Amino acid sequence: MPRDLVAALVVVTFGLAGVLFTLYGDKWFGSPAQRCHDSCATQNKEGVMALVYPRTMTGSKDGPRECHCR
């Protein structure tokens, strides 16, 4: 098989995998909030997604979040 064809197939395969993961990743692996809830439930605690940085530092209510078990 020619190298150009192999390279094109690899690029297309990774592209399709990325699209499928984007579309169905939350259904397959659960959303970050659901994974947080499930992992904290094993400790009999409530899982809450909290901002990594306070709003006063970023000036935005959107931003990276991390799981905290209460």
Wavefront OBJ file of the C-alpha trace (Angstrom):
o trace
v 0.000 0.000 0.000
v 1.426 3.444 -0.857
v 2.571 5.585 2.063
v 0.362 8.489 0.972
v -2.742 6.305 1.197
v -1.748 4.970 4.624
v -1.144 8.503 5.898
v -4.513 9.657 4.542
v -6.285 6.713 6.189
v -4.610 7.461 9.520
v -5.635 11.120 9.357
v -9.226 10.226 8.428
v -9.416 7.585 11.177
v -8.212 9.992 13.866
v -10.532 12.680 12.540
v -13.538 10.358 12.726
v -12.537 9.214 16.200
v -12.364 12.847 17.339
v -15.776 13.627 15.883
v -17.337 10.539 17.487
v -15.763 11.356 20.840
v -17.031 14.941 20.637
v -20.554 13.852 19.770
v -20.907 10.804 22.011
v -18.137 11.118 24.617
v -20.474 12.306 27.377
v -22.860 9.442 26.699
v -20.068 6.861 26.683
v -18.012 8.159 29.588
v -20.461 10.468 31.385
v -20.211 14.198 31.751
v -17.614 15.606 34.147
v -20.399 16.474 36.602
v -21.781 12.923 36.432
v -18.328 11.383 36.936
v -17.815 13.720 39.905
v -21.151 12.708 41.400
v -20.419 8.999 40.887
v -16.906 9.118 42.321
v -18.021 11.034 45.413
v -20.993 8.710 45.885
v -18.551 5.855 46.549
v -17.424 7.858 49.605
v -21.023 8.626 50.636
v -20.459 12.298 49.849
v -22.031 14.824 47.510
v -20.003 15.741 44.425
v -19.897 19.411 43.421
v -18.134 20.930 40.417
v -16.456 24.122 41.664
v -14.491 26.778 39.810
v -10.741 26.269 39.972
v -10.151 30.021 40.267
v -12.512 32.423 42.056
v -14.539 34.798 39.920
v -12.627 37.736 41.377
v -9.413 36.405 39.785
v -10.819 35.639 36.346
v -13.672 38.144 36.036
v -15.786 35.403 34.513
v -18.254 32.904 35.879
v -17.115 30.392 33.258
v -13.818 28.628 33.523
v -12.195 25.373 34.461
v -13.940 23.393 37.158
v -12.831 20.586 39.428
v -14.679 18.062 41.508
v -15.049 18.534 45.261
v -16.616 15.940 47.525
v -18.561 17.277 50.497
l 1 2 3 4 5 6 7 8 9 10 11 12 13 14 15 16 17 18 19 20 21 22 23 24 25 26 27 28 29 30 31 32 33 34 35 36 37 38 39 40 41 42 43 44 45 46 47 48 49 50 51 52 53 54 55 56 57 58 59 60 61 62 63 64 65 66 67 68 69 70
